[in-house]
Amino acid sequence: MFRHKRLVGALTVGAVCGLVGVVGVLPAVGKSSPPSSPIILGGSAVILARGAAARPFVYVACQPGSYTELRLSLSERSGKGIASGKGRVEQIPCNGQIETITIPVTAKGRPFVPGTAFAKASFTSCYYSCGNATVSHNVKLKAKHK
């Protein structure tokens, strides 16, 4: 019993010290910190090939030399059904600056039509360790002008 109390006490002290160490670092994060998300999903997408595909865009920023992957899904009401699709891009050219990436998304089920679609983008970037950011919101699907 005595041994169990000592173990619980030691774990409690260790947890408190760890928490104090983390809290001590928090004030160092300030205005000069990078944006909280390395991904911004654009507000519109162009419909291609009479609805067979759409081409939304995403802004990303990543460390030069990173391994990256960007996934995007779209879905919208199309007639009496749902048009949906997914797209993926690997190895985005990272140079530490904001890059605009367009992702072709092929329609499944029904064709994409002008209107509002729901989009979800997920960005993974690995340099020494990996991080993932996800963003989702409605985008406006527009017909391609000739």
C-alpha positions in Angstrom: 0.0 0.0 0.0 2.8 2.4 0.9 4.5 1.7 -2.4 1.3 2.5 -4.3 1.0 5.9 -2.5 4.6 6.8 -3.4 4.0 5.9 -7.0 0.8 8.0 -7.2 2.6 10.9 -5.5 5.6 10.7 -7.9 3.3 10.6 -10.9 1.3 13.6 -9.6 4.5 15.6 -9.1 5.8 14.7 -12.6 2.5 15.7 -14.2 2.5 19.0 -12.4 6.1 19.7 -13.5 5.3 18.8 -17.1 2.3 21.1 -17.1 4.3 24.0 -15.6 6.9 23.4 -18.3 4.3 23.6 -21.1 2.5 26.6 -19.7 5.9 28.4 -19.3 6.4 28.1 -23.1 3.0 29.4 -24.1 3.6 33.1 -23.6 6.6 32.9 -26.1 4.1 32.4 -28.9 3.1 35.8 -30.2 2.4 38.0 -33.1 5.4 36.8 -35.1 4.1 33.2 -35.1 3.1 31.6 -38.5 -0.6 31.3 -39.4 -2.4 28.5 -37.5 -3.3 26.7 -40.7 -1.1 26.2 -43.7 -4.1 25.7 -46.0 -6.9 28.0 -47.3 -9.7 26.6 -49.4 -10.8 28.9 -52.2 -14.4 30.0 -52.5 -15.0 28.9 -56.0 -14.4 26.2 -58.5 -14.7 25.9 -62.3 -16.9 23.2 -63.8 -15.2 21.3 -66.7 -16.4 19.1 -69.5 -20.1 19.8 -69.0 -20.0 18.7 -65.4 -17.7 15.7 -65.6 -15.2 17.4 -63.4 -14.6 20.5 -61.3 -11.4 22.4 -60.6 -11.3 24.0 -57.1 -8.2 25.7 -55.8 -6.4 25.7 -52.5 -3.6 28.0 -51.1 -0.9 26.1 -49.2 2.4 27.0 -47.5 5.0 24.5 -46.5 8.7 24.2 -45.6 11.1 23.7 -48.5 12.0 20.0 -48.8 8.8 18.8 -47.2 6.9 15.8 -48.4 3.3 16.9 -49.0 -0.1 15.5 -49.9 -3.3 17.5 -50.5 -6.7 15.8 -50.7 -10.0 17.5 -51.6 -13.6 16.3 -51.8 -16.6 18.0 -53.3 -20.3 17.2 -53.1 -23.4 19.0 -54.2 -27.0 18.5 -55.0 -27.4 17.8 -58.7 -30.9 17.4 -60.0 -32.5 14.7 -57.9 -29.2 13.2 -56.9 -25.8 14.0 -55.5 -22.6 14.8 -57.5 -19.5 14.1 -55.6 -15.8 13.4 -56.2 -12.3 13.4 -54.8 -9.0 14.7 -55.9 -5.4 14.3 -54.7 -2.1 16.0 -55.3 1.3 14.8 -54.0 4.6 16.6 -53.8 3.6 20.2 -54.0 6.6 22.4 -54.8 7.3 23.8 -51.4 9.4 27.0 -51.2 8.2 28.5 -48.0 5.8 30.8 -49.9 2.1 30.6 -50.5 1.3 28.4 -53.5 -2.0 28.1 -55.4 -2.8 24.5 -56.2 -5.7 23.5 -58.4 -7.1 20.0 -58.0 -9.2 18.3 -60.7 -12.1 16.5 -59.1 -14.0 13.9 -61.2 -17.8 13.8 -60.7 -19.3 10.5 -59.6 -23.0 9.8 -59.5 -24.3 13.0 -61.2 -22.5 15.8 -63.1 -21.5 18.9 -61.3 -23.8 21.9 -62.0 -23.4 25.6 -61.3 -24.4 26.3 -57.7 -23.1 25.7 -54.3 -21.0 22.6 -53.3 -19.5 21.5 -50.0 -15.7 21.1 -50.1 -13.3 19.6 -47.6 -9.5 19.9 -48.0 -6.9 18.1 -46.0 -3.2 19.0 -46.2 -0.4 16.8 -44.8 3.2 18.2 -44.7 6.2 16.2 -43.4 9.6 17.8 -42.8 11.2 16.4 -39.6 7.7 15.5 -38.3 4.3 15.5 -40.0 1.4 17.9 -39.5 -2.1 17.8 -40.9 -4.6 20.6 -41.4 -8.2 20.3 -42.6 -10.6 23.0 -43.7 -14.1 22.8 -45.1 -16.8 25.2 -46.3 -19.2 25.8 -49.2 -17.7 26.8 -52.6 -19.4 28.3 -55.6 -19.3 26.1 -58.7 -19.2 28.2 -61.9 -19.4 27.2 -65.5 -16.2 27.6 -67.5 -16.3 30.7 -69.8 -15.3 30.1 -73.4 
